């Protein structure tokens, strides 16, 4: 019994000792974690207390306004706006100090702040934009060169400033080329070229025959309104009652080789395209231009010397002629009243149209009537000899190319522009006209094709 009691006392003492150790460890751990929490709390509170809040202030950049130009044909975009326009910049946030808290000011945008008639329709496309751009490419990629592709009677190409030169001579509607119906097919094909122009491209239409006229005095933007007006302008030529062209709004250039008239005035049309800065020129014509040279001071001086030599060589013959004319009896005139019978109405001629011959409009019926007829008898003598006349002649191919070399130097090279590309179509089978247009196209790095006739 004594031994059992002794053993129980020893086990109880060990249990008490172990319990005290556990309690002391628990209290120590509790104090340690409380100290860590206290230190962390002091750090957070001090950080919040000593850091002052900051704000962002909004300062939108100045807005620019573009005043719309008054264009002759009410286009949506002027050339200057097209070359310099860009999206209006939205107000941006300006920060004076970066701190832990931010307060953004209210930003109000007025859509009417940008005063311009330029409202382009943007589509997704590739290109280098300003930053990320807006949508699929808004910026430099969206306001780049407005290049248009074209199919000009089988000649494919691209251009930014395109001028189409259309021959409206009466010969363009001759029967062997398909007549007026064939020319209508030509006009429809040109209309398709015009329809394909983009709003970024610039274009113009020039017609020529014995004179030349331009749709616009300057290149216009390829808007739907301008394209419709250009097609209406073209539709008025070589239609019933208005064949050919004898007067126009284009004048010869002030530089280059002077010209004073002629037929198929491609010189006037091509000069206008150069003066308007075209980079692509499309020509359709059926023959060789006949451009009369103007009289230069050197020509006039040489002719005056030639007249003096002629007068000296023919002085005797001139004196004899004048003496005979002075001694000749005066002419005798008699008059009589004659009856002119009535004539029936005459319908217009059915013959096809020919270059140099006005269309026959026919004639109304005429009643019979009396008419006084005068007869001249006696006093006849041959005409007086005259000195040779000054005839500068017509432009040759060399004259034509020299004239446009002068224009190219003045209007392109001195302004840092590239030489324009000229594509040409021969409408018909005229060999001389085809050789001329082919040489012109090759000189200006373009292409040449023949179209014998158009039926659809």
Secondary structure, DSSP 8 states (H G I E B T S, - for coil): -HHHHHHHHHHHHHHHHHHHHHHHHHHHHHHHHHHHHHHHHHHHHHHHHH------EE-------------TT--SS-HHHHHH--------EE-S---S----------GGGS--S---------S--STT-STT--STTTTS---EEEEETTEEEEESEEEEEEE--GGGG-GGGTHHHHHHHHHHHHHHHHHT--TT-EEEEEEESSSEEES-SS-EE--HHHHHHHHHHHHTSSBTTB-S-S--S----SSSS-EEEEES-HHHHHHHHHHTT-SEEEEEESS--EEEE---HHHHHHHHHHHHHHHHHTHHHHHHHHHHHHHS---EEEEEEEEE--B--B----S--BTTB-----B--B--EEEEEEEEES---------------B--HHHHHHHHHHHHHHHTGGGT----EEEEEEES--HHHHHHHHHHHHHTT--EEEE-----
